[in-house]
Amino acid sequence: MNDIEFGSCLYKLYHSAVKLEADAVGGNKNCEALTVNELNLIETIRRLSKGSDGPTISAIASEMNITRPSTTVAVNKLVAKEIVSKSECEKDGRSVRVKLTAKGEKAYSVHHSFQNTLAKDIRASFSEEEYKTVTASLAKLSKYLGERLGALEA
């Protein structure tokens, strides 16, 4: 595989995964009005909420490598869909905390279940040695892309 084919493969992998999830969860009543990007936002909010009153817009933006204004717009769309709620931070009135609603928790469960099933199905198609190689390679690729993204933002 040459460099151009490798880049094309990365692009196809990402878009295939997005399409698979959109098709899989699109018919679910808990996710029918949500995009895959919104499901990823829900996942990030839930992950950052562990043991807290919910993450701030800034924390979500930082975690997802998107701007605060874009994060605010996306969160406001989820508020309108009754997936998340916002509240002022008690310590700093300028900050807003974001939490999943019961409806948001249901959407997260569907998203999480899809991702677990997909990962198990993919893993089953590899030998143990192949799986270790693939996961090590993906971790290395993720680290590289994260470092490149960090350098752009600096």
C-alpha positions as CSV (number, residue, x, y, z in Angstrom):
1,M,0.0,0.0,0.0
2,N,1.5,3.4,-1.0
3,D,1.0,6.6,1.0
4,I,-2.0,7.8,-1.0
5,E,-3.7,4.5,-0.6
6,F,-3.0,4.6,3.1
7,G,-4.5,8.0,3.5
8,S,-7.5,7.0,1.5
9,C,-7.8,3.9,3.7
10,L,-7.9,6.0,6.8
11,Y,-10.6,8.3,5.3
12,K,-12.7,5.3,4.3
13,L,-12.3,3.6,7.7
14,Y,-13.6,6.7,9.5
15,H,-16.5,7.3,7.1
16,S,-17.5,3.6,7.1
17,A,-17.6,3.5,10.9
18,V,-19.7,6.7,10.9
19,K,-22.1,5.3,8.3
20,L,-22.4,2.0,10.1
21,E,-23.4,3.7,13.4
22,A,-25.8,6.1,11.7
23,D,-27.6,3.2,10.0
24,A,-27.5,1.1,13.2
25,V,-28.8,3.6,15.6
26,G,-30.9,5.7,13.3
27,G,-34.0,3.6,13.8
28,N,-33.7,3.5,17.6
29,K,-36.3,5.9,19.2
30,N,-33.6,7.1,21.7
31,C,-31.3,8.2,18.9
32,E,-33.4,8.9,15.8
33,A,-32.9,12.6,15.9
34,L,-29.2,12.5,16.7
35,T,-26.2,12.6,14.5
36,V,-23.1,10.4,15.1
37,N,-21.2,13.6,16.0
38,E,-23.9,14.3,18.6
39,L,-23.5,10.8,19.9
40,N,-19.8,11.3,20.2
41,L,-20.5,14.6,22.1
42,I,-22.8,12.7,24.4
43,E,-20.1,10.1,25.1
44,T,-17.6,12.8,25.9
45,I,-20.0,14.5,28.3
46,R,-20.6,11.3,30.1
47,R,-17.0,10.3,30.3
48,L,-16.1,13.8,31.7
49,S,-19.0,13.7,34.1
50,K,-17.6,10.9,36.3
51,G,-17.6,12.1,39.9
52,S,-18.4,15.7,39.0
53,D,-21.4,18.0,38.4
54,G,-20.8,17.7,34.7
55,P,-18.0,19.1,32.5
56,T,-17.7,22.7,31.5
57,I,-18.1,23.8,27.8
58,S,-14.3,24.5,27.9
59,A,-13.5,21.0,29.1
60,I,-15.7,19.4,26.4
61,A,-14.2,21.6,23.7
62,S,-10.7,20.7,24.8
63,E,-11.4,17.0,25.0
64,M,-13.0,16.9,21.5
65,N,-10.4,19.3,20.0
66,I,-13.1,21.7,18.8
67,T,-13.6,25.4,19.6
68,R,-15.6,26.6,22.5
69,P,-18.1,28.5,20.3
70,S,-18.7,25.3,18.2
71,T,-19.1,23.3,21.4
72,T,-21.6,25.8,22.7
73,V,-23.7,25.5,19.5
74,A,-23.6,21.7,19.6
75,V,-24.5,21.6,23.3
76,N,-27.4,24.0,22.8
77,K,-28.8,21.7,20.0
78,L,-28.7,18.9,22.5
79,V,-30.4,21.0,25.1
80,A,-33.2,21.7,22.6
81,K,-33.5,17.9,22.0
82,E,-33.7,17.4,25.8
83,I,-30.5,15.3,25.7
84,V,-28.5,17.5,28.1
85,S,-29.1,20.2,30.6
86,K,-27.0,23.2,31.4
87,S,-26.5,24.9,34.8
88,E,-24.2,27.7,36.0
89,C,-21.1,26.6,37.9
90,E,-21.5,27.4,41.6
91,K,-17.9,28.4,42.0
92,D,-17.6,30.5,38.8
93,G,-20.9,32.0,37.5
94,R,-19.3,32.5,34.0
95,S,-18.9,28.7,33.5
96,V,-21.6,26.4,32.4
97,R,-21.8,22.8,33.5
98,V,-23.4,20.2,31.2
99,K,-25.1,17.0,32.3
100,L,-26.9,14.2,30.5
101,T,-30.6,14.0,31.1
102,A,-32.4,10.6,31.4
103,K,-33.0,10.8,27.6
104,G,-29.3,11.5,27.1
105,E,-28.4,8.5,29.2
106,K,-30.6,6.3,27.0
107,A,-28.9,7.7,23.8
108,Y,-25.5,7.0,25.4
109,S,-26.5,3.4,26.1
110,V,-27.4,2.8,22.5
111,H,-24.2,4.4,21.3
112,H,-22.1,2.5,23.8
113,S,-23.8,-0.8,22.9
114,F,-23.2,-0.2,19.2
115,Q,-19.5,0.6,19.8
116,N,-19.0,-2.5,22.0
117,T,-20.7,-4.8,19.4
118,L,-18.7,-3.3,16.5
119,A,-15.4,-3.7,18.5
120,K,-16.2,-7.4,19.4
121,D,-17.2,-8.2,15.8
122,I,-14.0,-6.6,14.5
123,R,-11.8,-8.4,17.1
124,A,-13.4,-11.7,16.2
125,S,-12.0,-11.3,12.6
126,F,-8.4,-11.2,13.8
127,S,-6.1,-13.7,15.4
128,E,-4.8,-12.7,18.8
129,E,-1.5,-11.7,17.3
130,E,-3.1,-9.7,14.6
131,Y,-5.3,-7.9,17.1
132,K,-2.3,-7.0,19.2
133,T,-0.6,-5.6,16.1
134,V,-3.6,-3.7,15.0
135,T,-4.3,-2.2,18.4
136,A,-0.7,-1.2,18.9
137,S,-0.7,0.4,15.4
138,L,-3.9,2.3,16.1
139,A,-2.6,3.6,19.4
140,K,0.6,4.8,17.7
141,L,-1.5,6.4,14.9
142,S,-3.8,8.1,17.4
143,K,-0.8,9.4,19.4
144,Y,0.7,10.8,16.2
145,L,-2.5,12.5,15.1
146,G,-3.1,13.9,18.6
147,E,0.4,15.4,18.6
148,R,0.0,16.9,15.2
149,L,-3.3,18.4,16.2
150,G,-1.8,19.8,19.4
151,A,1.0,21.4,17.4
152,L,-1.6,23.1,15.2
153,E,-3.4,24.5,18.2
154,A,-0.2,25.8,19.8
